[in-house]
Amino acid sequence: MTPQAQRPGWRRLAAAFPRRMIVPSVLLAALIIIPFAAPLITDANPIRISVRERLSPPSWAHPLGQDEFGRDRLARVLYGGQISLTVAFVATSIACIVGTLFGLIGAYFRGPFQFVTTRMADIVLCFPPILLALLVVTLFGPGAVTLVAVLSVLYFPSFARIAFSEALRVSSLDFVEASRALGTPSRRILLRTILPNIAGPVSVQYSLTAAAAITIESGLSFLGLGVVPPAPSWGQMIRGARQFMEQDPLGILIPCIALTLTIYAINFFCDRLRDTLDPKGGAGDGKDTVSRPIASAVAGHTPVADAPETVAEIRDLRLDLALPGAPVTLIEDVSLRLRANECTALVGESGSGKSLSSLALMGLLPGGIRQSSGQLRLRRKSGEMVDLATLTARELEQVRGHDVAMIFQEPMTSLNPVHKVGTQMVEAIQAHRPMSAEAARKLAITLLERVGINEAARRFDGYPHEMSGGMRQRVMIAMALSCEPRLLIADEPTTALDVTIQAEIIELLRDLRRDYADGLSLLFISHNLGIVADIADRVAVMYSGQVVEEGPTDLVLRAPLHPYTRALLESMPSSHEALHSARGDRLQAISGTPPLPNARPSGCAFRDRCPIAIEACATIRPHLEPRPGERAVRCIRAPEGQEVAA
């Protein structure tokens, strides 16, 4: 047992508590606890009047003196603090919970939820806060309950707008898409993934709102529209002492100091809390942040939907972007068959539709993009072949992570930065596999060891920013495999890594495929033909939203049929030399740029960049035609292209 584990519980808690939070926490706790400890501090009655002792100076019996009616100031400032703090914190908490919930739902689900959130916030924000508060209090009468209600309505739009804008930003990040890809339910994504990442701005807004609520409560009480006399409040104390400022300045200083200290303590606490909620800011908390040495592990096209070896199938897929006027086609006539124990690679330039096709297979298409035709079929572990387009959102959550999982291309942003690695892995495991937290922890550590992470137990309790890019990508692979899916989609998983780590990740994926008991199918997305040649069994080349060539990897890369495939190979240094197509010492570049989806030419999409295009290429729109050797090509000059390749 480690020395830390032998410590008493309270000492372990104190050791884990961020040092930067100690001073603001103690200060805020003192200013909150002291008013509610009034019966222990003084036995004076805050509403007892003694006209003979009015405006008396401080004494042993009355340490802060007596006010204009002879009431004990210490008792009144303490009991008044109870009311002011209760009204402010209850109203702010209600506004925070309601507003944040509205903002989260509006940003994540969009559509009518977004409309309701933004319009409600706009309506309330049209009114100046103090005037709206005066109006409501005047109509319904003063009192603490009325103040709580009006302040809650007054301030919830601010939380809604902050939460909406921040949640909208966080929702577009890779680790949220990764959570959705693992099949995490929407409520868990909202509360466990998005909410912690917007906690910083929300906490700052909470401090500002609580301070403003205390100020407005005191202002309304000062005007006689807040707390009903004879109940004490800081605003009433300021109001009563205002006319005696010259002869008794202490009477107005005491409640003003109480207000100032309270507002400062709230802001101080929430500012430190905002910094602490970001683990990357932990270096300033006074702890030893010198990192220990990391043992880094650097080192035939024809669809056969019911064939038992078919794990997934994309058939005649078309994706449209909904725009005013006419929709724009992004993906057109894409067909692909993924088999068990086989790696299929999707290659092509950026914007060719590789990632969009994979997101469609995950049921994670961005908003505004819809599947207008075609089928997306996936074989579940039960053996049932399902059409993803017919599944409900809840059913898709059950499929993601369990039957199909995805590794995203940016390891630096695919993990949630505010949660420990182990927490995220356990959540992914428990989303589909009913087991205890301890069993999930053991499984997660085993998976980390399986993907080659040294000191897996220690890394389990670490944050993502404490790991290198290669280690983060290994964690993502472990999470993707945690529920043993039949299909793994790797979207350029080596893009952000150096060459050495790329080779290790590729070797890891190859080993995992070989060791996978139930036959893992891998869809590998890349623009690097060298990596594709090393890992893929089959390759599909995409250009301008279409598959232009598909077949066994060795045949496609050795003797390409489509001129675009040949151009890609000639732009690679290794293949450039192998094909003996060098001109001097320069690599061959593909002339021109890919057409935009809304400006694709007639006929063949590649004709404007094709060196062997003829006049018929401008009028004939080629189809993906099967060729001998389980190959297919989309080119009317494919036979001539093969002769040129030879």
C-alpha positions as CSV (number, residue, x, y, z in Angstrom):
1,M,0.0,0.0,0.0
2,T,1.4,3.4,-0.9
3,P,1.9,6.1,1.7
4,Q,-0.8,8.2,0.1
5,A,-3.3,5.3,0.5
6,Q,-2.4,5.0,4.2
7,R,-3.3,8.6,5.0
8,P,-6.6,9.2,6.8
9,G,-9.5,10.2,4.5
10,W,-9.5,13.9,5.4
11,R,-5.8,14.1,4.7
12,R,-6.1,12.5,1.3
13,L,-8.9,14.9,0.5
14,A,-6.8,17.9,1.6
15,A,-3.8,16.6,-0.5
16,A,-6.1,16.3,-3.5
17,F,-7.7,19.7,-3.1
18,P,-6.1,22.3,-5.4
19,R,-4.0,24.8,-3.5
20,R,-5.1,27.7,-5.5
21,M,-8.6,27.1,-4.3
22,I,-7.8,27.1,-0.5
23,V,-7.8,30.9,0.1
24,P,-10.9,31.8,-2.0
25,S,-12.8,28.8,-0.6
26,V,-12.0,29.7,3.0
27,L,-12.9,33.4,2.4
28,L,-16.2,32.6,0.7
29,A,-17.1,29.9,3.3
30,A,-16.4,32.4,6.1
31,L,-18.5,35.1,4.6
32,I,-21.4,32.6,4.0
33,I,-21.1,30.8,7.4
34,I,-20.7,33.8,9.6
35,P,-24.2,35.3,8.9
36,F,-25.8,32.0,9.5
37,A,-23.9,31.5,12.8
38,A,-25.5,34.8,14.1
39,P,-27.1,33.1,17.1
40,L,-23.7,31.8,18.2
41,I,-22.0,35.3,17.8
42,T,-24.6,37.5,19.4
43,D,-27.8,37.1,21.4
44,A,-29.1,40.5,20.5
45,N,-32.5,40.8,18.7
46,P,-32.1,42.4,15.3
47,I,-35.5,44.0,15.4
48,R,-35.6,45.1,19.1
49,I,-35.9,48.9,19.3
50,S,-34.4,51.1,22.0
51,V,-35.0,54.7,21.1
52,R,-33.0,56.0,24.1
53,E,-29.8,54.4,22.7
54,R,-30.3,55.4,19.1
55,L,-27.0,56.1,17.2
56,S,-25.0,54.8,20.2
57,P,-21.3,54.2,19.4
58,P,-19.7,50.7,19.7
59,S,-19.6,49.2,23.2
60,W,-19.0,45.8,24.8
61,A,-22.7,45.1,24.6
62,H,-23.0,46.4,21.1
63,P,-19.7,45.9,19.3
64,L,-20.8,47.8,16.1
65,G,-23.0,50.3,17.9
66,Q,-26.8,50.9,17.4
67,D,-28.7,52.3,14.5
68,E,-31.2,55.2,14.2
69,F,-33.8,53.1,16.1
70,G,-31.4,51.8,18.7
71,R,-31.2,48.3,17.1
72,D,-28.0,46.3,17.4
73,R,-26.0,46.8,14.2
74,L,-24.0,43.5,14.6
75,A,-27.2,41.5,14.8
76,R,-28.8,43.4,11.9
77,V,-25.8,43.0,9.6
78,L,-25.6,39.2,10.4
79,Y,-29.3,38.5,10.0
80,G,-29.5,40.8,7.1
81,G,-26.7,38.9,5.4
82,Q,-28.7,35.7,5.8
83,I,-31.6,37.2,3.8
84,S,-29.4,38.9,1.2
85,L,-27.3,35.8,0.6
86,T,-30.2,33.4,0.5
87,V,-32.1,35.5,-2.0
88,A,-29.1,36.0,-4.2
89,F,-27.8,32.4,-4.2
90,V,-31.2,30.7,-4.6
91,A,-32.2,33.0,-7.4
92,T,-28.8,32.7,-9.1
93,S,-28.8,28.9,-8.7
94,I,-32.3,28.6,-10.3
95,A,-31.3,30.9,-13.1
96,C,-28.0,28.9,-13.7
97,I,-29.7,25.5,-13.7
98,V,-32.6,26.5,-16.0
99,G,-30.5,28.7,-18.3
100,T,-27.7,26.2,-18.7
101,L,-30.1,23.4,-19.4
102,F,-31.9,25.5,-22.1
103,G,-28.5,26.5,-23.6
104,L,-27.2,22.9,-23.7
105,I,-30.4,21.5,-25.3
106,G,-30.6,24.3,-27.8
107,A,-27.0,24.0,-28.9
108,Y,-26.9,20.2,-29.1
109,F,-30.3,19.4,-30.6
110,R,-30.6,22.6,-32.6
111,G,-33.8,23.1,-34.7
112,P,-36.8,24.2,-32.6
113,F,-34.8,23.9,-29.4
114,Q,-32.4,26.5,-30.6
115,F,-35.2,28.8,-31.6
116,V,-37.0,28.6,-28.2
117,T,-33.7,29.2,-26.4
118,T,-32.6,32.2,-28.3
119,R,-36.0,33.9,-28.6
120,M,-36.8,33.5,-24.9
121,A,-33.5,35.0,-24.0
122,D,-33.9,37.9,-26.5
123,I,-37.4,38.7,-25.1
124,V,-36.2,38.9,-21.5
125,L,-33.0,40.8,-22.3
126,C,-35.0,43.5,-24.1
127,F,-35.9,44.9,-20.7
128,P,-33.4,46.7,-18.5
129,P,-32.9,44.5,-15.4
130,I,-33.6,47.0,-12.7
131,L,-36.7,48.4,-14.4
132,L,-38.1,44.8,-15.0
133,A,-37.4,44.0,-11.3
134,L,-39.2,47.3,-10.2
135,L,-42.2,46.5,-12.4
136,V,-42.6,42.9,-11.1
137,V,-42.1,43.9,-7.4
138,T,-44.5,46.8,-7.8
139,L,-47.2,44.5,-9.3
140,F,-46.8,41.5,-6.9
141,G,-45.6,43.3,-3.8
142,P,-42.3,43.2,-2.0
143,G,-40.9,40.2,-0.3
144,A,-38.1,37.6,-0.4
145,V,-40.1,35.1,-2.5
146,T,-41.0,37.7,-5.1
147,L,-37.3,38.7,-5.3
148,V,-36.2,35.1,-5.9
149,A,-38.7,34.7,-8.6
150,V,-38.0,38.0,-10.4
151,L,-34.2,37.6,-10.2
152,S,-34.4,34.0,-11.5
153,V,-36.4,35.1,-14.6
154,L,-34.2,38.1,-15.0
155,Y,-30.9,36.3,-15.1
156,F,-31.6,32.9,-16.7
157,P,-31.3,34.3,-20.3
158,S,-27.7,35.3,-19.5
159,F,-26.8,31.7,-18.6
160,A,-28.8,30.4,-21.6
161,R,-26.8,32.5,-24.0
162,I,-23.4,31.7,-22.4
163,A,-24.2,28.0,-22.3
164,F,-25.6,28.0,-25.9
165,S,-22.5,29.7,-27.4
166,E,-20.0,27.6,-25.5
167,A,-21.9,24.3,-26.1
168,L,-22.1,25.2,-29.8
169,R,-18.3,25.5,-29.9
170,V,-17.6,22.4,-27.9
171,S,-20.2,20.3,-29.8
172,S,-18.1,20.7,-33.0
173,L,-14.9,19.3,-31.4
174,D,-13.6,15.9,-32.1
175,F,-14.0,14.4,-28.7
176,V,-17.7,15.0,-28.8
177,E,-17.9,13.3,-32.1
178,A,-15.8,10.5,-30.7
179,S,-18.3,10.1,-27.8
180,R,-21.2,10.0,-30.3
181,A,-19.2,7.4,-32.3
182,L,-18.9,5.3,-29.2
183,G,-22.7,5.2,-28.9
184,T,-22.8,7.4,-25.7
185,P,-26.4,8.5,-25.0
186,S,-27.2,12.1,-25.7
187,R,-27.9,12.9,-22.0
188,R,-24.5,11.6,-21.0
189,I,-22.8,13.6,-23.7
190,L,-24.6,16.7,-22.5
191,L,-23.9,16.2,-18.8
192,R,-20.6,14.4,-18.8
193,T,-18.8,15.7,-21.9
194,I,-20.1,19.1,-22.9
195,L,-21.1,20.5,-19.5
196,P,-17.7,20.1,-17.9
197,N,-16.1,21.9,-20.8
198,I,-18.3,24.9,-20.5
199,A,-18.2,24.9,-16.6
200,G,-15.5,27.6,-16.7
201,P,-17.5,30.3,-18.5
202,V,-20.7,29.3,-16.6
203,S,-18.9,29.6,-13.2
204,V,-17.7,33.1,-14.1
205,Q,-21.2,34.0,-15.2
206,Y,-22.5,32.6,-11.9
207,S,-20.1,34.9,-9.9
208,L,-21.2,37.9,-11.9
209,T,-24.9,37.1,-11.5
210,A,-24.7,36.4,-7.8
211,A,-22.9,39.7,-7.3
212,A,-25.5,41.5,-9.4
213,A,-28.3,39.7,-7.6
214,I,-27.0,40.9,-4.2
215,T,-26.7,44.4,-5.6
216,I,-30.2,44.4,-7.0
217,E,-31.7,42.9,-3.8
218,S,-30.0,45.6,-1.8
219,G,-31.1,48.3,-4.3
220,L,-34.7,47.2,-4.1
221,S,-34.6,47.0,-0.3
222,F,-33.0,50.5,-0.3
223,L,-36.0,51.7,-2.3
224,G,-38.5,49.9,0.0
225,L,-39.4,47.3,-2.6
226,G,-37.4,44.4,-1.4
227,V,-37.3,42.7,2.0
228,V,-40.3,43.8,4.0
229,P,-39.5,45.6,7.3
230,P,-38.9,44.9,10.2
231,A,-36.8,42.0,8.7
232,P,-33.2,43.3,8.3
233,S,-31.3,43.5,5.0
234,W,-28.2,45.3,3.9
235,G,-30.1,47.5,1.6
236,Q,-32.5,48.6,4.4
237,M,-29.5,49.3,6.6
238,I,-28.0,51.6,3.9
239,R,-31.3,53.3,3.4
240,G,-31.8,54.0,7.2
241,A,-28.2,55.2,7.7
242,R,-28.1,57.5,4.6
243,Q,-29.7,60.5,6.4
244,F,-27.2,60.2,9.3
245,M,-24.0,59.9,7.3
246,E,-22.3,62.9,8.7
247,Q,-23.0,62.3,12.4
248,D,-22.8,58.5,12.2
249,P,-20.7,57.3,9.2
250,L,-20.2,53.9,10.7
251,G,-23.9,53.1,10.1
252,I,-23.4,53.2,6.3
253,L,-19.9,51.9,6.2
254,I,-20.8,48.5,7.9
255,P,-23.4,47.3,5.3
256,C,-21.3,48.7,2.4
257,I,-18.2,46.8,3.6
258,A,-20.3,43.6,4.0
259,L,-21.6,44.0,0.4
260,T,-18.1,44.7,-1.0
261,L,-16.4,41.7,0.8
262,T,-19.2,39.3,-0.3
263,I,-19.1,40.4,-3.9
264,Y,-15.2,40.2,-3.9
265,A,-15.2,36.7,-2.3
266,I,-17.7,35.4,-4.9
267,N,-15.7,36.8,-7.8
268,F,-12.4,35.6,-6.3
269,F,-13.7,32.1,-5.8
270,C,-15.3,31.7,-9.3
271,D,-12.2,33.1,-11.1
272,R,-10.0,30.5,-9.3
273,L,-12.6,27.8,-10.0
274,R,-12.6,28.6,-13.7
275,D,-8.8,28.2,-13.8
276,T,-8.9,25.0,-11.8
277,L,-11.6,23.4,-13.9
278,D,-9.0,23.4,-16.8
279,P,-6.4,20.8,-15.9
280,K,-3.9,22.4,-18.2
281,G,-3.9,25.4,-15.9
282,G,-2.9,23.2,-13.0
283,A,0.7,24.3,-13.2
284,G,0.0,27.4,-11.2
285,D,-1.5,25.7,-8.2
286,G,1.8,25.4,-6.4
287,K,2.1,21.7,-6.8
288,D,5.2,19.9,-8.2
289,T,4.6,19.9,-11.9
290,V,7.9,18.6,-13.1
291,S,7.0,15.8,-15.4
292,R,8.4,12.4,-14.7
293,P,10.1,10.5,-17.6
294,I,7.5,9.1,-19.9
295,A,8.3,5.6,-21.2
296,S,6.8,6.3,-24.6
297,A,6.0,3.5,-27.0
298,V,7.6,5.4,-29.8
299,A,9.0,3.0,-31.4
300,G,-15.8,-8.1,-56.6
301,H,-17.5,-4.8,-56.3
302,T,-20.9,-6.4,-56.8
303,P,-22.9,-5.9,-53.5
304,V,-23.6,-9.2,-51.7
305,A,-25.5,-7.9,-48.7
306,D,-26.4,-11.2,-47.2
307,A,-23.0,-12.8,-47.6
308,P,-21.9,-13.9,-44.1
309,E,-18.4,-12.3,-44.5
310,T,-20.0,-8.9,-45.3
311,V,-19.7,-6.7,-42.2
312,A,-20.9,-3.4,-43.8
313,E,-22.0,-2.2,-47.2
314,I,-22.5,1.2,-48.7
315,R,-24.7,0.9,-51.8
316,D,-25.4,3.8,-54.3
317,L,-25.0,6.4,-51.5
318,R,-25.9,10.0,-52.3
319,L,-25.5,12.8,-49.8
320,D,-26.9,16.3,-50.4
321,L,-26.3,19.6,-48.7
322,A,-29.6,21.4,-48.2
323,L,-29.2,25.0,-49.4
324,P,-31.7,27.7,-50.4
325,G,-32.8,26.9,-54.0
326,A,-31.5,23.5,-55.0
327,P,-29.5,21.1,-52.9
328,V,-25.8,20.5,-53.6
329,T,-24.7,16.9,-54.1
330,L,-21.6,16.1,-52.0
331,I,-21.4,12.3,-52.4
332,E,-22.8,10.5,-55.4
333,D,-23.1,6.9,-56.4
334,V,-20.7,5.6,-53.8
335,S,-20.7,1.8,-53.2
336,L,-18.4,-0.1,-51.0
337,R,-18.4,-3.5,-49.4
338,L,-16.4,-4.2,-46.2
339,R,-15.6,-7.8,-45.3
340,A,-14.6,-9.5,-42.0
341,N,-10.8,-9.8,-41.4
342,E,-10.2,-7.4,-44.2
343,C,-8.8,-3.9,-44.3
344,T,-10.3,-1.6,-47.0
345,A,-8.6,1.8,-47.6
346,L,-10.3,4.9,-48.8
347,V,-7.8,7.3,-50.5
348,G,-8.0,10.6,-52.3
349,E,-7.3,14.3,-52.0
350,S,-8.8,16.4,-49.2
351,G,-12.5,17.1,-50.0
352,S,-13.0,14.0,-52.0
353,G,-15.6,12.7,-49.6
354,K,-13.7,10.0,-47.7
355,S,-14.5,11.2,-44.1
356,L,-18.1,12.1,-45.1
357,S,-18.7,8.6,-46.3
358,S,-17.4,7.2,-43.1
359,L,-19.5,9.5,-41.0
360,A,-22.5,8.4,-42.9
361,L,-21.7,4.8,-42.0
362,M,-21.5,5.9,-38.3
363,G,-24.8,7.8,-38.5
364,L,-22.9,11.0,-37.6
365,L,-23.6,13.2,-40.6
366,P,-23.3,17.0,-39.9
367,G,-26.5,19.1,-39.7
368,G,-27.8,20.1,-43.1
369,I,-26.4,17.1,-44.9
370,R,-29.0,14.4,-45.7
371,Q,-28.9,11.0,-47.3
372,S,-31.1,11.4,-50.4
373,S,-30.7,7.9,-51.8
374,G,-28.8,4.6,-51.3
375,Q,-28.3,2.2,-48.4
376,L,-26.0,2.1,-45.5
377,R,-26.1,-1.5,-44.1
378,L,-24.3,-2.9,-41.1
379,R,-24.1,-6.4,-39.7
380,R,-24.6,-6.4,-35.9
381,K,-23.0,-8.9,-33.6
382,S,-26.3,-10.8,-33.5
383,G,-25.8,-11.4,-37.2
384,E,-28.7,-9.2,-38.2
385,M,-28.1,-6.9,-41.2
386,V,-29.6,-3.4,-40.5
387,D,-30.2,-0.4,-42.6
388,L,-28.8,2.6,-40.6
389,A,-31.3,5.0,-42.2
390,T,-34.2,3.2,-40.6
391,L,-32.8,3.3,-37.1
392,T,-33.9,5.8,-34.4
393,A,-31.5,8.0,-32.6
394,R,-31.6,5.7,-29.6
395,E,-30.9,2.6,-31.7
396,L,-28.0,4.4,-33.4
397,E,-26.5,5.1,-30.0
398,Q,-26.6,1.4,-29.2
399,V,-24.9,0.6,-32.5
400,R,-22.1,3.1,-32.2
401,G,-19.3,1.8,-30.1
402,H,-20.9,-1.7,-29.8
403,D,-21.0,-2.8,-33.5
404,V,-19.0,0.0,-35.2
405,A,-16.4,2.3,-33.7
406,M,-14.3,5.1,-35.1
407,I,-10.8,6.6,-34.5
408,F,-10.5,10.2,-35.5
409,Q,-7.5,11.8,-37.2
410,E,-6.6,14.4,-34.5
411,P,-5.4,12.7,-31.3
412,M,-4.8,16.1,-29.6
413,T,-8.5,16.9,-29.6
414,S,-10.2,13.6,-29.7
415,L,-10.1,13.1,-25.9
416,N,-12.0,15.3,-23.5
417,P,-9.4,17.6,-21.8
418,V,-11.2,18.0,-18.5
419,H,-11.7,14.3,-17.7
420,K,-9.1,11.8,-16.8
421,V,-8.3,9.2,-19.4
422,G,-9.6,6.4,-17.2
423,T,-12.9,8.2,-16.6
424,Q,-13.5,8.5,-20.4
425,M,-12.6,4.8,-21.0
426,V,-14.8,3.6,-18.2
427,E,-17.7,5.7,-19.5
428,A,-17.3,4.2,-23.0
429,I,-17.2,0.7,-21.6
430,Q,-20.2,1.0,-19.3
431,A,-22.3,2.6,-22.1
432,H,-22.6,-0.8,-23.8
433,R,-21.3,-3.4,-21.3
434,P,-23.1,-3.7,-18.0
435,M,-20.4,-4.1,-15.4
436,S,-19.2,-2.5,-12.2
437,A,-16.8,0.5,-12.2
438,E,-14.0,-1.7,-10.8
439,A,-14.5,-4.3,-13.5
440,A,-14.5,-1.6,-16.1
441,R,-11.3,-0.1,-14.7
442,K,-9.6,-3.5,-14.9
443,L,-10.7,-3.9,-18.5
444,A,-9.6,-0.4,-19.4
445,I,-6.1,-1.0,-18.0
446,T,-5.9,-4.3,-19.8
447,L,-6.8,-2.5,-23.1
448,L,-4.2,0.2,-22.5
449,E,-1.6,-2.5,-22.0
450,R,-2.8,-4.3,-25.1
451,V,-2.3,-1.2,-27.3
452,G,1.3,-0.8,-25.9
453,I,1.0,1.9,-23.3
454,N,3.6,1.4,-20.5
455,E,2.6,2.0,-16.9
456,A,-1.1,1.6,-17.9
457,A,-2.4,2.0,-14.4
458,R,-0.7,5.4,-14.0
459,R,-1.8,6.6,-17.4
460,F,-5.4,5.5,-16.5
461,D,-5.4,8.2,-13.8
462,G,-3.8,10.9,-15.9
463,Y,-5.2,13.7,-18.1
464,P,-4.9,13.7,-21.9
465,H,-2.5,16.7,-22.0
466,E,0.0,14.6,-19.9
467,M,0.4,12.2,-22.9
468,S,2.2,12.5,-26.2
469,G,0.2,12.4,-29.5
470,G,1.1,8.8,-30.1
471,M,-0.1,7.7,-26.7
472,R,-3.4,9.6,-27.1
473,Q,-4.0,7.8,-30.3
474,R,-3.3,4.5,-28.6
475,V,-5.9,5.5,-26.0
476,M,-8.4,6.2,-28.7
477,I,-7.8,2.8,-30.3
478,A,-8.2,1.2,-26.9
479,M,-11.5,3.0,-26.4
480,A,-12.7,2.1,-29.8
481,L,-12.0,-1.6,-29.2
482,S,-13.4,-1.6,-25.6
483,C,-16.7,-3.1,-26.7
484,E,-15.2,-5.3,-29.4
485,P,-17.0,-3.9,-32.5
486,R,-17.0,-5.8,-35.7
487,L,-16.1,-2.7,-37.8
488,L,-13.4,-0.2,-36.9
489,I,-13.2,3.1,-38.9
490,A,-9.8,4.8,-38.7
491,D,-10.0,8.3,-40.2
492,E,-6.4,9.3,-41.0
493,P,-5.3,8.1,-37.6
494,T,-1.6,8.9,-38.3
495,T,-1.9,12.4,-39.8
496,A,-0.7,14.4,-36.8
497,L,2.0,12.0,-35.8
498,D,5.7,11.8,-36.8
499,V,6.9,9.0,-39.1
500,T,8.2,6.8,-36.3
501,I,4.9,6.9,-34.4
502,Q,3.0,6.4,-37.6
503,A,4.8,3.2,-38.3
504,E,4.0,2.0,-34.7
505,I,0.3,2.8,-35.0
506,I,0.0,1.0,-38.3
507,E,1.8,-2.0,-36.8
508,L,-0.6,-1.9,-33.8
509,L,-3.6,-1.9,-36.1
510,R,-2.2,-4.8,-38.1
511,D,-1.6,-6.8,-34.9
512,L,-5.1,-6.0,-33.5
513,R,-6.7,-7.2,-36.7
514,R,-4.7,-10.5,-36.6
515,D,-5.5,-11.1,-32.9
516,Y,-9.2,-10.2,-33.1
517,A,-11.3,-13.2,-32.3
518,D,-14.5,-12.4,-34.2
519,G,-12.9,-11.1,-37.4
520,L,-12.4,-7.3,-37.3
521,S,-13.1,-5.3,-40.4
522,L,-11.1,-2.1,-40.8
523,L,-12.0,0.9,-42.9
524,F,-8.8,2.9,-43.2
525,I,-9.0,6.5,-44.5
526,S,-5.9,8.1,-45.7
527,H,-4.2,10.2,-48.4
528,N,-0.9,8.5,-47.9
529,L,-0.6,5.7,-50.5
530,G,2.6,4.4,-48.8
531,I,0.7,3.6,-45.6
532,V,-2.2,2.2,-47.6
533,A,0.1,-0.2,-49.4
534,D,1.4,-1.4,-46.0
535,I,-1.9,-2.1,-44.3
536,A,-4.8,-2.5,-46.8
537,D,-6.1,-5.6,-48.5
538,R,-8.4,-3.6,-50.8
539,V,-8.3,0.1,-51.8
540,A,-11.0,2.5,-53.1
541,V,-9.9,5.7,-54.7
542,M,-12.3,8.7,-54.3
543,Y,-12.4,11.8,-56.3
544,S,-15.0,14.6,-56.2
545,G,-17.5,12.6,-54.2
546,Q,-17.3,9.4,-56.2
547,V,-15.3,6.1,-56.1
548,V,-13.3,6.2,-59.3
549,E,-11.4,2.9,-58.8
550,E,-11.6,0.0,-56.5
551,G,-9.8,-3.4,-56.2
552,P,-7.1,-5.4,-54.5
553,T,-4.4,-3.1,-53.1
554,D,-1.5,-4.7,-54.9
555,L,-3.2,-4.6,-58.3
556,V,-4.5,-1.0,-58.0
557,L,-1.2,0.4,-56.9
558,R,0.9,-1.7,-59.3
559,A,-1.3,-1.2,-62.4
560,P,-3.8,1.6,-61.9
561,L,-6.7,1.8,-64.4
562,H,-7.9,5.3,-63.7
563,P,-5.7,8.3,-64.6
564,Y,-6.4,9.9,-61.3
565,T,-5.1,6.9,-59.4
566,R,-2.0,6.9,-61.6
567,A,-1.5,10.7,-60.9
568,L,-1.7,10.0,-57.2
569,L,1.0,7.4,-57.5
570,E,3.2,9.6,-59.6
571,S,3.1,12.3,-56.9
572,M,4.5,9.9,-54.3
573,P,8.3,9.6,-54.1
574,S,8.5,5.8,-53.7
575,S,5.9,5.0,-56.3
576,H,7.3,7.6,-58.6
577,E,10.5,5.7,-58.8
578,A,8.9,2.3,-59.0
579,L,6.7,3.3,-62.0
580,H,9.7,4.7,-63.9
581,S,7.8,7.8,-64.8
582,A,10.1,10.5,-63.5
583,R,10.9,13.5,-65.6
584,G,14.3,14.7,-64.5
585,D,14.4,15.0,-60.7
586,R,10.9,16.4,-60.3
587,L,7.8,14.6,-59.1
588,Q,4.7,14.8,-61.2
589,A,2.0,17.1,-59.8
590,I,-1.7,16.9,-60.6
591,S,-2.5,20.0,-62.6
592,G,-5.5,22.2,-61.5
593,T,-7.7,21.7,-58.4
594,P,-10.7,19.5,-57.6
595,P,-14.0,21.1,-58.5
596,L,-16.3,22.4,-55.9
597,P,-19.4,20.3,-55.3
598,N,-21.6,23.1,-56.7
599,A,-19.4,23.6,-59.8
600,R,-18.6,20.1,-61.0
601,P,-18.2,19.8,-64.8
602,S,-20.4,17.8,-67.1
603,G,-19.4,14.3,-67.9
604,C,-16.3,13.0,-66.0
605,A,-15.5,15.1,-62.9
606,F,-11.7,14.6,-63.6
607,R,-11.7,15.5,-67.2
608,D,-10.3,19.0,-66.8
609,R,-7.3,17.6,-65.0
610,C,-6.9,14.4,-67.0
611,P,-4.0,14.0,-69.4
612,I,-5.8,11.5,-71.6
613,A,-9.2,13.1,-71.7
614,I,-11.1,13.2,-75.0
615,E,-14.1,15.1,-76.3
616,A,-16.5,12.3,-75.2
617,C,-15.4,12.8,-71.6
618,A,-17.3,16.1,-71.5
619,T,-20.6,14.5,-72.4
620,I,-20.5,10.9,-71.0
621,R,-20.8,10.5,-67.3
622,P,-19.0,7.2,-66.6
623,H,-20.3,4.5,-64.2
624,L,-18.2,2.3,-62.0
625,E,-17.8,-0.7,-64.2
626,P,-16.5,-4.1,-63.0
627,R,-13.2,-5.3,-64.4
628,P,-11.4,-8.7,-64.2
629,G,-9.6,-9.4,-60.9
630,E,-12.4,-8.1,-58.6
631,R,-11.6,-4.6,-59.8
632,A,-13.9,-1.7,-60.9
633,V,-13.1,1.6,-62.6
634,R,-15.1,4.8,-63.5
635,C,-13.5,5.8,-66.8
636,I,-14.4,5.4,-70.4
637,R,-10.7,5.3,-71.3
638,A,-9.8,2.7,-68.7
639,P,-8.3,0.2,-71.2
640,E,-6.1,2.9,-72.6
641,G,-5.2,4.0,-69.1
642,Q,-4.0,0.5,-68.4
643,E,-1.9,0.4,-71.5
644,V,-0.3,3.7,-70.5
645,A,0.4,2.3,-67.0
646,A,2.1,-0.7,-68.5
